[in-house]
Amino acid sequence: MNNLFISNLNEKDTNHFTSNQGLYLRKKGDKVFKKLCNLFTNANIIRMNLGENMTDDEYYASLDTKKIPLSNYDLKEGKNNIILERYPKLEKDESYIFVCNHTCPEDIETVLNIIDRNAYLVLGSVKTLREEMDGYLVWLNGTLPFDISDQSQRKEVIPKSERILKTNSILIFPEGSHNLNPNKLINPLFDGPINMALNSGKKIVLLTLIRDSEKNISYVDASNPIDVEKMSKEMNNGLVCNTEKEQVKKMTSILRDKMATSVMYILLRHDDMIKRNQYRNVEAYLRTMKIYDSFKRLDWKVQDDFAGEFKTKITKDEKEYQAIIRDMSLLTKKNKNLTFNEDYWANLEKDLENKNIPKVMKEYAKKLVKIKNR
């Protein structure tokens, strides 16, 4: 059964997906919402206030990368512990574009707990809106929902965000879906945040989150505000890009690099090191554990739109790389007299299939159904 009243919000146009009154009430009532969110999500927020009066680069340079013992923190057993390492001083009543990595099912509720003002959630998962109880939480907070598989709805995101940013902030996860890729700290980002910032003149705050599900701890780092207009002018002065589209993609890649840097520093200081030689296939192990955790926390079904729910951006270079591998694999299969190593290219093609998260997720769902029906 679909959620009542909210299941079709993604189909509403720019003037009707939210109301002016809704924007106002959510902005003024954010402190009350945060207290309710803290209560319902059982959150224990530990604010470290690191890096005050430092630039991002100065902050990272100041860090000792030795692992920090958990005894350093006031953790509460049975609570969802959130260690907020850094949070900038933001202008009062100003709206910002909060950009977060998409790492686990709990990341939305986690960052909603720590953002200091109302931020409408850009939600590309219609499954959450239609089927999950969390859909009501994000509606209460304020949401800009869209079907990521629907091109017309994707085009509406920017004008809808511009309407919100006049008074309220935005929270967006531009990886598109949960990052289940063991090879990438941050997946390639969609260009939405940069386009929002350029169109609205608002600054971007990067939120980087890593969750330790076993210990029930989330680590969050919030960057200093990024002035995208200033970044654009500096790039123009240096003649870095030939076209506006190329410039947007370059700025998006800069955001991704900044988030990946933050992820690395969190992992170095809070995660256990693993050794590749202790695993038969460490990549397969890590991917399997991420997929298992996703099914454990979310009620995935075989008929779900995995292609849409796990849609990620594939760069031009990645597309060319994949095409070469598939062409070479096909060529070696058809022409046995070639000196190319058939197994080498076949293994590379198999590796590509293993990295196809929507396909792997669907196959895992089918596997669970077979096990259940035995």
SETI-905528 format. One record per residue (C-alpha): z, x, y. Coordinates in steps of 0.05 Angstrom, whole numbers, plus 5000, padded with zeros to 4 digits. Layout:
N
{{Z X Y}}
...
# end
This chain:
374
{{5000 5000 5000}}
{{4981 5027 5069}}
{{5033 5037 5123}}
{{5039 4976 5167}}
{{5014 4977 5239}}
{{4994 5051 5242}}
{{4945 5062 5185}}
{{4883 5053 5228}}
{{4905 5089 5292}}
{{4852 5143 5278}}
{{4798 5091 5290}}
{{4823 5073 5360}}
{{4784 5099 5420}}
{{4810 5144 5476}}
{{4839 5086 5516}}
{{4874 5052 5458}}
{{4901 5104 5409}}
{{4963 5106 5453}}
{{4985 5071 5517}}
{{5007 5097 5584}}
{{5075 5065 5571}}
{{5078 5100 5504}}
{{5064 5167 5537}}
{{5118 5155 5589}}
{{5172 5130 5540}}
{{5160 5188 5492}}
{{5165 5239 5548}}
{{5229 5209 5576}}
{{5260 5195 5509}}
{{5245 5262 5477}}
{{5318 5286 5477}}
{{5339 5224 5438}}
{{5280 5232 5390}}
{{5299 5305 5378}}
{{5370 5286 5360}}
{{5344 5233 5311}}
{{5294 5283 5283}}
{{5349 5334 5273}}
{{5390 5282 5238}}
{{5337 5252 5192}}
{{5308 5320 5173}}
{{5378 5350 5162}}
{{5362 5408 5208}}
{{5407 5466 5225}}
{{5374 5504 5283}}
{{5396 5576 5294}}
{{5370 5600 5362}}
{{5367 5676 5365}}
{{5338 5683 5436}}
{{5303 5749 5419}}
{{5253 5782 5465}}
{{5278 5752 5530}}
{{5239 5778 5591}}
{{5191 5816 5544}}
{{5117 5808 5536}}
{{5093 5793 5465}}
{{5071 5866 5455}}
{{5138 5892 5481}}
{{5175 5845 5435}}
{{5138 5867 5372}}
{{5146 5941 5392}}
{{5222 5930 5398}}
{{5230 5903 5327}}
{{5260 5941 5269}}
{{5219 5921 5208}}
{{5275 5932 5158}}
{{5294 5869 5120}}
{{5349 5829 5154}}
{{5405 5804 5107}}
{{5417 5729 5107}}
{{5490 5742 5121}}
{{5469 5756 5193}}
{{5455 5682 5203}}
{{5500 5620 5206}}
{{5464 5585 5149}}
{{5489 5517 5126}}
{{5485 5500 5052}}
{{5447 5436 5039}}
{{5415 5438 5107}}
{{5343 5453 5128}}
{{5358 5518 5163}}
{{5311 5536 5220}}
{{5317 5606 5248}}
{{5283 5604 5316}}
{{5276 5677 5333}}
{{5242 5671 5400}}
{{5226 5615 5449}}
{{5198 5625 5520}}
{{5225 5597 5585}}
{{5175 5542 5600}}
{{5163 5505 5666}}
{{5203 5441 5671}}
{{5159 5378 5666}}
{{5097 5420 5652}}
{{5054 5404 5592}}
{{5031 5457 5543}}
{{4986 5464 5482}}
{{5031 5485 5424}}
{{4989 5518 5370}}
{{5021 5527 5301}}
{{4999 5556 5234}}
{{4995 5506 5177}}
{{5035 5536 5121}}
{{5075 5482 5083}}
{{5088 5407 5080}}
{{5151 5416 5122}}
{{5119 5452 5181}}
{{5107 5390 5224}}
{{5178 5365 5222}}
{{5204 5437 5231}}
{{5167 5452 5295}}
{{5179 5381 5323}}
{{5253 5398 5318}}
{{5248 5461 5361}}
{{5197 5444 5415}}
{{5235 5430 5479}}
{{5192 5372 5504}}
{{5150 5316 5477}}
{{5086 5341 5443}}
{{5036 5292 5413}}
{{5016 5315 5343}}
{{4942 5324 5330}}
{{4939 5297 5259}}
{{4877 5308 5217}}
{{4908 5279 5154}}
{{4895 5204 5147}}
{{4934 5207 5082}}
{{4998 5220 5122}}
{{4982 5164 5170}}
{{4965 5113 5117}}
{{5010 5128 5057}}
{{5070 5172 5074}}
{{5135 5152 5107}}
{{5128 5213 5151}}
{{5071 5175 5184}}
{{5123 5133 5221}}
{{5160 5196 5244}}
{{5097 5226 5275}}
{{5079 5158 5306}}
{{5148 5153 5338}}
{{5139 5224 5365}}
{{5068 5208 5388}}
{{5005 5227 5351}}
{{4930 5238 5362}}
{{4904 5221 5292}}
{{4833 5231 5267}}
{{4796 5236 5202}}
{{4775 5309 5196}}
{{4717 5288 5152}}
{{4689 5241 5206}}
{{4647 5278 5257}}
{{4651 5222 5309}}
{{4727 5222 5305}}
{{4729 5298 5311}}
{{4689 5293 5376}}
{{4742 5245 5404}}
{{4798 5296 5397}}
{{4783 5335 5461}}
{{4778 5274 5508}}
{{4840 5243 5476}}
{{4878 5308 5485}}
{{4858 5312 5558}}
{{4888 5244 5570}}
{{4953 5265 5536}}
{{4958 5332 5572}}
{{4960 5300 5640}}
{{5033 5281 5626}}
{{5053 5304 5556}}
{{5044 5365 5512}}
{{5002 5373 5449}}
{{5020 5403 5381}}
{{4960 5424 5340}}
{{4949 5460 5273}}
{{4879 5491 5282}}
{{4875 5521 5212}}
{{4856 5450 5192}}
{{4898 5446 5129}}
{{4956 5481 5094}}
{{4939 5554 5083}}
{{4939 5563 5007}}
{{4898 5627 5011}}
{{4936 5688 4987}}
{{4887 5735 5022}}
{{4895 5711 5094}}
{{4958 5711 5137}}
{{4923 5660 5181}}
{{4859 5623 5164}}
{{4802 5624 5215}}
{{4820 5574 5270}}
{{4779 5517 5296}}
{{4762 5523 5370}}
{{4800 5460 5392}}
{{4859 5493 5427}}
{{4815 5539 5469}}
{{4770 5480 5489}}
{{4832 5438 5506}}
{{4860 5494 5549}}
{{4795 5507 5586}}
{{4783 5433 5600}}
{{4855 5418 5621}}
{{4878 5484 5653}}
{{4940 5482 5609}}
{{4971 5543 5577}}
{{4978 5555 5502}}
{{5043 5572 5465}}
{{5034 5600 5395}}
{{5084 5577 5343}}
{{5085 5619 5280}}
{{5124 5592 5220}}
{{5141 5621 5152}}
{{5182 5581 5103}}
{{5225 5605 5045}}
{{5227 5541 5003}}
{{5275 5569 4951}}
{{5328 5585 5003}}
{{5310 5526 5048}}
{{5299 5570 5109}}
{{5243 5568 5161}}
{{5231 5626 5208}}
{{5196 5608 5273}}
{{5169 5653 5329}}
{{5144 5623 5395}}
{{5100 5666 5439}}
{{5099 5671 5514}}
{{5051 5621 5547}}
{{4978 5644 5544}}
{{4935 5631 5606}}
{{4866 5619 5575}}
{{4832 5614 5643}}
{{4857 5684 5660}}
{{4834 5709 5591}}
{{4765 5679 5604}}
{{4758 5712 5672}}
{{4778 5780 5643}}
{{4726 5773 5589}}
{{4673 5754 5640}}
{{4690 5814 5682}}
{{4683 5859 5622}}
{{4619 5824 5600}}
{{4647 5817 5529}}
{{4607 5755 5510}}
{{4536 5732 5524}}
{{4547 5656 5520}}
{{4603 5607 5533}}
{{4604 5587 5459}}
{{4610 5660 5439}}
{{4667 5669 5488}}
{{4705 5609 5461}}
{{4699 5636 5390}}
{{4722 5705 5414}}
{{4784 5675 5448}}
{{4799 5634 5386}}
{{4797 5698 5344}}
{{4846 5730 5393}}
{{4894 5672 5382}}
{{4887 5680 5307}}
{{4901 5755 5311}}
{{4964 5743 5353}}
{{4989 5693 5302}}
{{4974 5740 5244}}
{{5013 5794 5279}}
{{5072 5747 5285}}
{{5067 5728 5211}}
{{5068 5800 5190}}
{{5130 5816 5230}}
{{5166 5756 5201}}
{{5147 5775 5130}}
{{5168 5848 5140}}
{{5237 5828 5164}}
{{5252 5768 5120}}
{{5211 5768 5056}}
{{5218 5808 4992}}
{{5165 5859 4976}}
{{5127 5848 4912}}
{{5089 5900 4872}}
{{5018 5885 4850}}
{{5026 5924 4784}}
{{5080 5876 4762}}
{{5031 5818 4758}}
{{4970 5808 4714}}
{{4934 5777 4774}}
{{4978 5774 4836}}
{{4928 5733 4876}}
{{4922 5680 4822}}
{{4998 5678 4816}}
{{5009 5668 4891}}
{{4955 5615 4896}}
{{4982 5577 4836}}
{{5052 5577 4864}}
{{5027 5550 4931}}
{{4988 5495 4896}}
{{5047 5478 4851}}
{{5092 5473 4912}}
{{5043 5427 4948}}
{{5040 5379 4889}}
{{5115 5382 4882}}
{{5126 5360 4955}}
{{5067 5314 4966}}
{{5042 5256 4923}}
{{4971 5280 4911}}
{{4925 5236 4868}}
{{4858 5251 4836}}
{{4822 5202 4882}}
{{4849 5236 4946}}
{{4799 5267 4994}}
{{4816 5340 4979}}
{{4752 5363 5014}}
{{4777 5330 5078}}
{{4852 5344 5071}}
{{4839 5418 5057}}
{{4780 5429 5103}}
{{4782 5498 5134}}
{{4736 5536 5180}}
{{4686 5583 5146}}
{{4659 5635 5194}}
{{4586 5656 5197}}
{{4602 5723 5165}}
{{4638 5688 5108}}
{{4580 5641 5096}}
{{4531 5700 5092}}
{{4578 5737 5045}}
{{4584 5677 4999}}
{{4509 5665 4999}}
{{4495 5737 4980}}
{{4543 5735 4922}}
{{4515 5669 4894}}
{{4443 5693 4903}}
{{4457 5759 4868}}
{{4495 5725 4812}}
{{4437 5677 4800}}
{{4387 5734 4804}}
{{4422 5776 4751}}
{{4428 5716 4704}}
{{4353 5700 4709}}
{{4328 5772 4705}}
{{4360 5810 4649}}
{{4317 5871 4660}}
{{4348 5885 4729}}
{{4394 5945 4734}}
{{4446 5905 4773}}
{{4512 5894 4737}}
{{4512 5820 4717}}
{{4587 5818 4702}}
{{4603 5847 4771}}
{{4566 5792 4809}}
{{4589 5738 4760}}
{{4662 5758 4772}}
{{4652 5757 4847}}
{{4623 5687 4842}}
{{4681 5665 4799}}
{{4729 5693 4851}}
{{4695 5650 4904}}
{{4705 5588 4861}}
{{4779 5606 4852}}
{{4785 5609 4928}}
{{4754 5540 4935}}
{{4821 5505 4949}}
{{4795 5432 4952}}
{{4762 5442 4884}}
{{4823 5477 4854}}
{{4870 5423 4881}}
{{4827 5367 4850}}
{{4824 5403 4783}}
{{4899 5411 4784}}
{{4907 5337 4798}}
{{4862 5321 4738}}
{{4903 5368 4695}}
{{4968 5332 4713}}
{{4937 5265 4695}}
{{4916 5292 4626}}
{{4986 5319 4614}}
{{5017 5252 4635}}
{{4971 5212 4589}}
{{4985 5254 4526}}
# end
